Amino acid sequence: MTTVDAIVLAGGRATRMGGVDKPAITVGGRTMLGTALAAVADCARVVVVGPPRPELPAEILQVQEVPSGSGPVAALESGIRALADDPHPADLVVLLAADLPFLTASTIEELIEYVTTSVADAAFATDESGRPQYLVGVWRRAALLTALRRLDSVENQPMKALVPANTVMVALTGIADCDTPEQVRAAQAAVPPLPLERAREILATDPTRLPVREATIGAVRGAALAEPLTAAEALPRFDVSAMDGCAVAGTEPWHLRGDIGFAGGERPAGLRAGEAVRIATGAHVPEGSDAVVRDEYLRVDEGILRRLPEAPVRDDIRRRGEDWRIGDIIAHPGTPVTAALISVAAAAEVRTVRVRGPVRARIVMTGDEIRGDGPLRAGQTRDSIGPVLPDLLSRYGIEPTDRVHLRDTSHGFDELLTTPSDDNLFVIVGATGGGAADQLRTALDRARARILVHRLRMRPGGSTVVAELPGGPLILGLPGNPFAAVATLSALAPAIVSGLTGRTAPRVRSAPLLNAGEISGPVPRIVPARAVEDGWLGDAAIRTAHLAGLLDREALVIVPAEAADGARVEYLPLPE
């Protein structure tokens, strides 16, 4: 059986990319290095040559060519030396560059087949133009070692210096490399946008979870339980009256005593058979009580108590532990910390809990044309979304910490993305498109961010980008138009909170959209809607430059592509 190792070159100077870490650039939700590693996942051993990458799995070998940046042949030689300790070396060696965004495992399999079914010493791919890609190839190990030994020096040698005479060139698709910013942008633009459902799945599962911490439950509203909440005390703590009435013992008639049991007061003395005592809701029932009979079911005649003939026979005593006992789980991990959970914890005598979150968010407004305060200058418009974002974020359990404005400059995001922050989320409004002033995506590449959502298949909201910086925080890049920003935030915020805190995903709410056919088109849409008797009516036309379309509307509806009238659609209630 033929065995195969792989060497992935992930270094180089990337001079035409301004020195950016090219293998870390994300295309289609995965770094180009990640794409290369996925293509060779079935290889026996894999070596990555380049600067240290702590995020890689331990089973992947890592080496650095010496000196750094001394060319692909030097890197290849470092990689083959890293494999030299294997007592049973592989027959073939795959050689890949980590700048091939559309490379697949099938490409590697095809090259392997060309070598194993021929006498060729190596097989290399050629792109659509016929240009050889010497860094997309498969070598016979012996031929590769021979070619390296023939060189006087491996430093700054071109790959052509290694290519053996007995070589097969294979025309393949999807092996174009990215050497310039323009090629990277073209590759990123060629990746289809993500459907909303898939984007939500990624955001709910892929982000790095926030650390677990212990906190007073009343101080972490919006967080999610990291461990079960177990009762420290039973509820009720003792047998209590569920209604105003009388505690009775034995069968009627009962002699009504003169004392009364009050909630929070002393427990009445024990009852003997045939006795009764008045008792208030929440009062500790006396020992010996067989039941509590409501006032409206009783009549008293000269101190003798009887049940009314038409009264039902029932017991209005809440027994100790009837709701929960000590040690019972009353809320599971992922439960959001809400007013209801805080109340339940108090009833269970639980004061501190182990949680993740709440998510702390910094709001970043962008654009020279946006002005928050002061008189508007020529070409400026008022910031009408920044002031309302804190309330919107709070609605989803996200705690806003700050709001800043970033001007349009070529490297304006760099300081923001590289300065350590206590925030878990940056909500950035604008600069997500492909215009001259839209610099967020290139800044994310420079910061080696991991792209989770590169674009959305939704109108508005298509230019949305979500990424995670090394070590955090998460970046949510929203479209600059106010309605598009609010709509996209509403659609994605619950999934982001789930991904960061482990919060259980909220239930999807759906109802018929009576005029769905009028609204839908080839791409899913999100529009305001108003409630009517049989469902919802959505707005077919909406202007995104302001939030006037939300006035007198109760929800946003997500309309699938090519939906028919009456189709059930998801709706997102709007804050009042």
N, C-alpha and C positions, 0 to 999 in steps of 0.2 A: 504494500500500500504506500502510495506517495505521501510524504510528509512535507508540510509547508510552514516556513516561518515568515515573518513580515517585519520590514523596517519602514517606519513612517518618519519622514523628515519634517520637523515642525519648528525649525529655527530660521536662520537667514535674516538679512537686514531689512527686507521689505522697503527699500529706498523709495520706490515709486508709490508707496502707501504712506509716506511720511513717518516711517519707523513704527507704525502700528503693528501690534501682534496679530499678524494675518491669520494664523491657524485658529485664533480665538474669535474671529469674526463669525457672527451667526447668520446663517442663511436658512430660511425655512424652519426656524425654531431649533436648529442644531448648529454647533460650531463646525467649521470646516474640518478641524481635527476630529471632532466627534463623528463626522461623516466618514472620514478615512478609517477610523477605528472600527466603525460598524461594518465597513466593507471587508475587513480582514478579521472579523470576530471568530471565524472558524479556524484560524491558523493556530499552530501548536504554540508558538511563542511570538510575542509582539514587542518590538523595541521602538520607543519614541526618542528621536534625537532632537535635542533643542534645550531651551532653558527649563529648569525644574517646574513641574506642574503638579502641585500637591493634590489637586482634585482628581487625578487619575487613579484608577484602582491599583492596588498593590501588585497584582499579577502582571501588570504591564511594566516592562523594564524601561528605565529612563537613563539616557546618557547625554553628554554634551560634547560636541566636537571641539577639539583644541587645535589652534585657537578658535574661539567662537566666531562664527561668520566666515569661516574659511572655505565655504563653497559646498556644493552637494556631494562631490566625491569624498571630501574629508568627512562629511557627516555620514555618508554611507559606510566608509571604512570604520568609523567609530561604532556604528550599529552592528556591523558584522563581527567586530571584536567582542561586543557585548554578548554575542551568541556563541562564542568560541568554547565556552566551558561545558557545552552539552556533549555528553559522551556518545550520544546518538544524534548527530546533527541532521537537520531536515534536508531533504533532497533539493527542494526549491526554496527560493527566497523572493517574496513579493517586495517591490520597492515602490513607495508612494510618496508624493508630496501632499502636504496638508492644506492645499489651496484649491481643492476640486469639489465644489459645492454639490454637484449632482452625481458623484461617483456612487456606484452600487456594488453589492457583493457579486451580482451576476457578471459585471465587467471583469472582476478578478477571476471568477470561475472560468470565463471564456478564455482569458489569457493563459491560465493554468492548463486548460485543455489543449491549447495550441502547442505548448511546450511538451506536455506528456505524450502527445500523439504524433510527435515529429522528432527529428534529430536536432532541432534548433537549440542553441545555447541560451537564447533569451527571446522573449516576445514583448513587444512594446505597442502601445496604443497609438493610433493617429486620430487627430480630431477631424471635424467635418471638412476642414480646408486641406486635409492631407498632411498637416504638420505633425512630425513625430513628437510624442510626449514621452521622453526618456525617463520621466519620473512617474510613469504609470506603466510598470513592467513587471515581468516575472523572469527570474534568472535560474539557471541551474547553478547550484551552490559552487560546484567545482569551477565552472566557467567564470563566475564572479570573482572568486579568490585568485584565479589565474590572471584576470584582467587587472586587478588591484596590484598584484606583485610586479607587473610589467612597468608600472609607473615609477619614475624616479621620486616623485613627490605627489601627495594627494591634495595638497593645499591649492585652492583657487584653480582647480582643474575643471574644465567643462565635462558634462556627462558624455559627450561624444567621444572623449578620450578613452572611455571604457567599453564602448559598444563593440561586441564581437562581430566578426564577419558573418558568422552563421546565425543570422537574426531574422525573426519573423515580424513584420509590421501588420497590425490588425486594425482595420477601420472600425471605430466604435463611436457611439453617441454618448453624450453626457459626460465627456471628460475634458471639457473646456476649463482652463484654470483661470484664476482671478489674480492679476498682477497689478491692477490699478484701481483707484476708488471708483472709477466709472464702471469697470467690469463687475465690481462687487455690487454696486447699486443696480446694475442690470440683472445680475443673478437674483438679488433680493426681490426685485420687481417681478421676476419671472415665476416666483413661487406663488401658487394660488393662495388667496386669503383664507383664513380659517373660518369655518362656520361657527356661529355663536355657541352651539352646543359643545363643540370640540374645544373651543377656547375656555369655556367654563370648566370642562373636565380637567384641562391642563392646569388652570389656575387653582383649582381645588386640591390638586394632588402634588404638583411639581415644586412649588416654592419651598425653600428651607423653613421649617417650622420655627416659631419663636421659642426661646428657652422656657422651661417650666419654672415657675416661681410660686412661693407661698405668700398669700396676701389676705388681708381682711376683706371678706367678700363684698362688703358695702362699698369698697374703694375701687373695685375693678369691674364696674358695669361695662359690658361690651366684650369682656374676655370670654374664654371658653374653658370649661373644666378639663383639666388634664388627667384627673383621677376621679373615681366615683365619689360622690358626696354621700357619706354614710351617717345615719342618725346617731347622735351622741346621747339622745334621750328619747324615750317613747312618747308617742302622741296618741291619745291623751296620756299625760303622765300618771293619771289616776282615773278611776271611774267618775265621770261627771254627768250632770244632767244636760240633756240636749235641748230641753224646753223648760219654760216656766211651768211649774205644776207641783205635784206632790210625790215624794218618794214613799213607797208603800212596802209593807212586808206581809206575807201571807195572803189569805183571801179576804175579800170584802165581807161585811163593812169594816172600815178602819177607824180607829179612834185618832183624831187629829190632835197632835201635840201643839203646844203654843210656841215652840221655838221655830226659827227659820234658817235655812241654809243659804248663804249668799256666795256668789263667785268671789274668790279671793279671801273669804272669811274662814272662820274655824269650821272644821267638819262637824256636823251635828252628831250628837251621841247616837249610838247604835240603836237600830229599831228591833223591837220584839214583834212576833207574829201578831197581826191585827192592829199595828200602829202605822201612823203616817206622819210626815212632817213636810211643811211647805219648803220648796226649794226653787232657786233661781237658775236660769240658764248658766252653765259653766261652773256651778257649785259642785264641790266634792260630795258625792252621795254617801249617806251614812252606812256604816257596816250593817249587814243584814237586809239591805234593800233588795227586793225582788224586781221592782220596776219603778219607772217614773211615769206618772199619768198626767197628761196635760191638763191645765186648768179648765179648758173648754170642754173636757170630757168628764168633769166631776160636778157633783153637787154636795153641799155641806148642810146638814140639818142638826143643829144643837150639838156641834162637835163631832158628829158622825159623818164619815165620808163614804160616798158611794159613787160608782161609775154610772154615767147616764146609760139608759137602756140601749140607745142607738149608737153609743160610742164604740169604735173599733178597739179590739184588744191588741195593744202594742207596747213595746218597751222603749222608752225614750232615754235610755242610758247609753252614753258613749263609753265603751269599756277601755281600760288601759291597753295601749298598743294596738287599738283598733285600726288606726291609720298607718302606723309603722312602729316597729320595735327597735330597741337599741341594736345598732349594727346593720340595720336594713339599708340597702342601697336605695336612695330616693331620687338620685339624678346620676346619669351616666356620663362618662367622658364625652366631650363634644357639646354638652348642654351649654347654651349661652348664659352668661350671667345677666339676668334681667331682674326687673322689680319682683317678678313672681319667684325666681330662684332665691333672691335675697330674703324674701319673706319666709319661704320654706326652710331655708337654712336657720333663720332665727327661731322658728318653731321647733327645729330639731336640735337646738342648742349648739349649732356649728357656727363658729366665728371666723375661722380661717380656712382657706381652701387652696389647693394646688391648681394653678391655671396657666394658660398661655394668653398673653395679651393683657389689656386691650391693644389693638393696633394703634400706634401713634403715627400721625401723618403730617407731613409738611406740604403746604400748598405752594406751588410755584407757577406764577403767571408769567407769560412770555409775550414779547412783541413790543417794538418801539411805538406802535400805534395805540397801545393800551395805556390809559392813565386812570389811576385810582382816585386820587384827590387833586384838588386845585383846578384852575381853569384849563380848558382844552386848548391845545395849540393846533396849528394847521396840520391836517392829516391825522389827527388823533381822535379816538373814540373812548367813551367811558367804559371802565371795567364793570360790566354788569353781571359777571358770573362769580368773580372772586369773593365778593361779600356774602354770597349765599352758600358757597361750598362748605363752610364749616357746619352749617345746619344739616346739609345733605349728608355729609360724612357721618355726623353723629347719629343720624337715623339708622345707619348700618352698623353701629357699634364701633366706629372708627373715631379716635380721639384727635381732633386737629390741634396742632401745637404751634403753628406759625404760618404766616402767609408772606411771601416775598415776590418781588417782580424782577425778572431777568431780561435784560436788553438783548437785542438781536446782534450778536457778534459771532465770528467764526469759531471761537473757542470759549464761548460764554458758559457752556455747561461743564467744562472740565473741572473747575474748582468745586462746583456743586457736587459733582459725581465722585470726586476723589477725597473730599474733606470728610473725616469721620463724623458720624451723626448718631444720635440716640434714637432717631426716628426709624420706624420699620417700613414706612411707605412714603415715597415722594409722589404726589399727584401733580403732574405737570400738564398745564393747559396750553396747547399750541406747539408749534415747531415739530410736528410729527409727520408732516407731508413730505413732498419732494421738491419744494420751492427753494429759492436761493437763500431764504432766511430760516429754513427749517433744518436746524443743525443737531437735533436730538439724536437721530439714528447714528450719525457718524461719531458723535460724542460717546454713545454707548459702545460702539466698536472700540474706540480708543481706551475706554475704561474696562474692556474685557468683560462686558456684561453678557449674561446668558439670556438670549431672547426666548421668551416663552410664547408670546403672541406677536407675530410680525405684522399682521394686518387682519382686519375682520371682514367677513363677507356679510356686510350689513350697511344699510343706508338710513341715516347718516352714521358715521363711526368707522368708516373703512380704513382711515389712516391711523387708527389706534395701535399703540405698541406697548407691550408689557415685557419688562426685563428684570433680571435680578443681578445686582452688582456682586462681585466677590465679597463674601462676608456680609452682604446686605447693604442698603435696604432694597426693597422691591420698588421698581419704577413703573408707574402707570401714566403713560403718555396719552392724553386725551386730545381730540380735535379742538381747534381754537374757537369754533363757533359755539356760542352759549348753549343752544338747544342740543347740538351734537354732543357737547361735553356732558351735559346732564343726562341725556338718554344713555350714553355709553357707560357712564358711571353707574347709573341705576341698574344696567344689565349685568355689569361685571363685579360690582363691589361685594355682593354676598359671597361669590366664589373666591375672591381674593381673601376675604376674612376667613373663610373656611380653610384655605391653603396655608395661611400663616398661623392660625390658632388651633386648627383641628375642629373647628365648630361644625356641628352637624348641619348639612345643607338644608336651607328652608324648603318647604314644600312649594312646588310650582302651582300657581293659581291660573286657572284657565276658564274661559267662558266663550260663548259664540260671539263672533264679530260679524254683525249683520251685513256690513258693506265691505267685506274683505276683498271681494272681486274688484271693487273700484280702487282699492288702495294697492293691492299686490302687483308685483312686476317680476322681472327675472331675478332680482336679488331681494332677500328678506329686508323688510323695513321696520322701523320702530317709530311710532307716531302717537300723538296724544289721542285720547278717547274719552267719551262721556258715557255714563251708565244710562241705559234705558231699560224698559220693563223686561225684555227678553234677552238682554246681553249688553253689547257695547256697540257704539258707533264711533268709528275712527275718522280722523281728519286726513283726507286724501292729499291735501296740499299743506305744507308747513314751511315757514320761513325759519331758517336756522340761526340767523344773526341776533336773535333776542329770544326771550322766554314768553312773549305775549301769547304764543300758542298754547301755553299751559294754563292760562286763565280760564276759569270755569270748566276745567277738565279734572277728572278724578283719577286717571291712570294713563300710563303708557302701554300700548299694546305692541307685541312683536308679531309681525305679519309674515308668515312664510311666503316664499316665492310661489307665484301662480296659485294663490289660495282662492277658493270660491266663497261666495256669500254664505254666511252662517258657519264657516269653519271655526272650530275651537282654537283659540289662540291664547298664548300666555299674556297675562296682564300684570303690570307692576304698579301698585297703588302709589299715587303721588302724595307727598307730605301736605298736610293742610296748612 
